[in-house]
């Protein structure tokens, strides 16, 4: 099973048009284009009935004390956690993801769901929790919303785009399902998987670990 993209190469930096946030002239954050990247897969295992897509950043700071604080830096040795950026299930095996087809711009309070384009269903990503206390942005963030790491993070973030081939037409999740819900429901149904990793940073001084 193979995964490819016309939007970025495995291991390279993700262009800013696929990000939620980008570097502002003063070195902080401006909103970006937030377009989903192109994805295509091939060599699916025999018996594949549907496809799942997850995009997860595994480099998210576990403490908010220094995040996006002027004059401070998020330390490299801070423990890190996962942050989901895309949760998509029930794609037909022959579907391909066109650039911008699932996200083309930032939607305050989140895009609608769970019904998504091309017969898919979209889960909520972790911007749902991130913006929960912001009256102007709080809502359920379904589908794809791209990278926006802290402008003062000392490390480059890595975003894993993973495609899973399943032996079921419809995954056993409902309502406001999350990446964790999908990972649990997929157990015993994954016939194959493939991944690509994109790097992204807003801090020009960030280092790769």
C-alpha positions as CSV (number, residue, x, y, z in Angstrom):
1,X,0.0,0.0,0.0
2,X,1.4,3.4,-1.0
3,X,0.5,7.0,-0.3
4,X,1.6,10.0,-2.2
5,X,0.8,13.7,-2.5
6,X,1.2,16.4,-5.1
7,X,1.2,19.0,-2.3
8,X,4.3,18.0,-0.4
9,X,7.0,15.3,-0.4
10,X,7.5,12.9,2.5
11,X,9.8,14.4,5.0
12,X,9.7,17.9,3.6
13,X,8.2,21.1,5.0
14,X,4.5,21.6,4.4
15,X,3.8,24.8,2.3
16,X,2.0,27.5,4.3
17,X,-1.1,27.3,2.1
18,X,-1.9,24.0,3.9
19,X,-1.5,25.5,7.4
20,X,-3.9,27.1,9.7
21,X,-1.3,29.6,10.9
22,X,1.8,31.2,9.4
23,X,4.5,33.5,10.5
24,X,3.5,37.2,10.7
25,X,5.8,40.1,9.9
26,X,6.4,40.6,13.6
27,X,7.3,36.9,14.1
28,X,4.1,35.8,15.7
29,X,1.0,34.3,13.9
30,X,-1.2,35.3,11.0
31,X,-4.0,33.1,9.7
32,X,-3.1,31.1,6.6
33,X,-5.1,29.5,3.7
34,X,-5.9,26.3,5.6
35,X,-6.4,24.2,2.4
36,X,-6.2,20.4,2.7
37,X,-3.4,18.9,0.7
38,X,-3.8,16.5,-2.1
39,X,-3.6,12.8,-1.2
40,X,-3.7,9.7,-3.3
41,X,-3.2,6.0,-2.5
42,X,-2.5,2.8,-4.5
43,X,-2.0,-0.9,-4.0
44,X,-4.8,-1.3,-1.5
45,X,-5.0,-4.8,0.0
46,X,-7.6,-7.1,-1.4
47,X,-10.9,-6.8,0.4
48,X,-10.6,-3.1,1.2
49,X,-14.1,-1.6,1.6
50,X,-13.3,1.8,3.0
51,X,-10.4,4.2,3.8
52,X,-9.7,6.3,6.9
53,X,-7.4,9.4,7.0
54,X,-5.8,10.8,10.1
55,X,-3.4,13.6,10.4
56,X,-1.7,13.9,13.8
57,X,1.0,16.3,15.2
58,X,3.0,14.4,17.8
59,X,5.0,17.4,19.0
60,X,2.4,19.5,20.8
61,X,3.5,21.0,24.2
62,X,1.9,19.4,27.2
63,X,2.1,22.6,29.3
64,X,0.7,25.9,28.1
65,X,2.8,28.2,30.3
66,X,5.2,29.4,27.6
67,X,3.0,28.8,24.5
68,X,2.8,31.9,22.3
69,X,4.2,34.2,25.0
70,X,6.4,37.0,23.8
71,X,9.9,36.9,25.3
72,X,9.6,33.2,26.2
73,X,10.4,30.0,24.5
74,X,8.7,26.6,24.6
75,X,11.6,24.3,25.7
76,X,12.7,21.4,23.5
77,X,12.7,19.0,26.5
78,X,9.1,19.6,27.4
79,X,7.1,16.4,27.1
80,X,5.0,16.3,24.0
81,X,1.5,15.0,23.1
82,X,-0.7,14.3,20.1
83,X,-2.9,16.9,18.4
84,X,-5.3,15.7,15.7
85,X,-5.7,17.9,12.6
86,X,-7.8,15.6,10.4
87,X,-10.2,12.8,11.2
88,X,-11.9,11.3,8.1
89,X,-13.7,8.0,7.7
90,X,-15.9,6.0,5.3
91,X,-14.1,7.1,2.1
92,X,-14.7,4.8,-0.8
93,X,-11.4,3.0,-1.8
94,X,-11.3,4.6,-5.3
95,X,-11.7,8.2,-3.9
96,X,-8.7,10.6,-4.1
97,X,-8.4,13.8,-2.0
98,X,-8.1,16.8,-4.2
99,X,-6.3,19.9,-2.8
100,X,-8.8,22.2,-1.1
101,X,-11.7,19.8,-1.5
102,X,-12.2,19.2,2.2
103,X,-10.9,22.5,3.5
104,X,-10.4,25.9,1.8
105,X,-10.0,28.6,4.3
106,X,-10.6,29.0,8.1
107,X,-14.1,28.7,9.4
108,X,-14.6,30.4,12.7
109,X,-16.4,28.0,15.1
110,X,-15.5,25.1,12.8
111,X,-16.7,23.4,9.7
112,X,-20.0,21.5,9.6
113,X,-20.1,17.7,10.2
114,X,-20.0,14.9,10.6
115,X,-21.2,14.4,6.9
116,X,-18.3,15.3,4.6
117,X,-17.5,15.5,0.9
118,X,-17.6,12.4,-1.3
119,X,-19.7,10.3,1.0
120,X,-17.3,10.6,3.9
121,X,-17.8,11.3,7.6
122,X,-15.6,13.8,9.4
123,X,-14.6,13.6,13.1
124,X,-13.7,16.6,15.2
125,X,-10.1,17.6,15.4
126,X,-8.3,19.0,18.4
127,X,-8.9,22.7,17.6
128,X,-12.3,21.9,19.2
129,X,-10.7,21.8,22.6
130,X,-8.0,24.5,21.8
131,X,-10.6,27.1,21.1
132,X,-13.2,26.0,23.7
133,X,-12.6,29.1,25.9
134,X,-12.6,31.6,23.0
135,X,-16.1,33.0,22.4
136,X,-15.3,34.1,18.9
137,X,-13.8,30.7,17.8
138,X,-15.4,28.1,20.1
139,X,-17.2,25.3,18.3
140,X,-16.9,21.8,16.8
141,X,-14.1,21.7,14.3
142,X,-14.9,18.9,11.9
143,X,-12.5,17.6,9.2
144,X,-9.2,19.2,8.3
145,X,-7.6,22.2,10.0
146,X,-3.9,22.6,9.3
147,X,-0.8,23.3,11.4
148,X,-0.4,26.2,13.7
149,X,2.4,25.4,16.1
150,X,3.4,28.0,18.7
151,X,5.4,30.9,17.2
152,X,7.9,30.4,20.0
153,X,8.3,26.7,20.0
154,X,12.0,25.6,20.0
155,X,11.4,22.5,17.9
156,X,10.0,21.8,14.4
157,X,6.7,19.9,14.5
158,X,6.0,16.7,12.5
159,X,2.6,16.0,11.0
160,X,1.9,12.4,10.1
161,X,-0.8,11.9,7.4
162,X,-1.9,8.2,7.6
163,X,-4.2,6.3,5.4
164,X,-5.8,3.0,6.6
165,X,-7.5,0.4,4.4
166,X,-10.4,-1.2,6.3
167,X,-12.5,-4.3,5.8
168,X,-15.7,-2.5,6.7
169,X,-17.9,-0.1,4.6
170,X,-18.8,2.0,7.6
171,X,-16.6,2.5,10.7
172,X,-18.3,2.0,14.1
173,X,-18.2,5.6,15.3
174,X,-21.0,8.1,15.5
175,X,-21.7,11.7,16.5
176,X,-18.7,13.9,17.5
177,X,-16.1,11.2,17.1
178,X,-12.4,11.9,17.7
179,X,-9.1,10.5,16.4
180,X,-8.9,8.3,19.5
181,X,-12.4,7.0,18.8
182,X,-11.4,6.1,15.3
183,X,-8.2,4.4,16.4
184,X,-10.2,2.2,18.8
185,X,-12.9,1.4,16.3
186,X,-10.4,0.4,13.7
187,X,-8.8,-2.4,15.8
188,X,-9.2,-5.7,14.0
189,X,-10.3,-4.1,10.8
190,X,-7.1,-2.6,9.3
191,X,-5.9,-4.5,6.2
192,X,-3.0,-2.1,5.5
193,X,-1.7,1.4,6.1
194,X,0.6,4.0,4.6
195,X,1.9,7.3,6.0
196,X,3.7,10.5,5.0
197,X,5.3,13.0,7.3
198,X,5.4,16.8,6.7
199,X,7.4,19.2,8.9
200,X,6.2,22.7,9.8
201,X,7.2,25.6,12.0
202,X,6.4,29.2,12.5
203,X,9.6,29.9,14.5
204,X,12.5,30.4,12.1
205,X,14.9,29.4,14.9
206,X,13.2,26.1,15.7
207,X,15.5,23.0,15.6
208,X,14.7,19.5,14.4
209,X,15.0,16.8,17.0
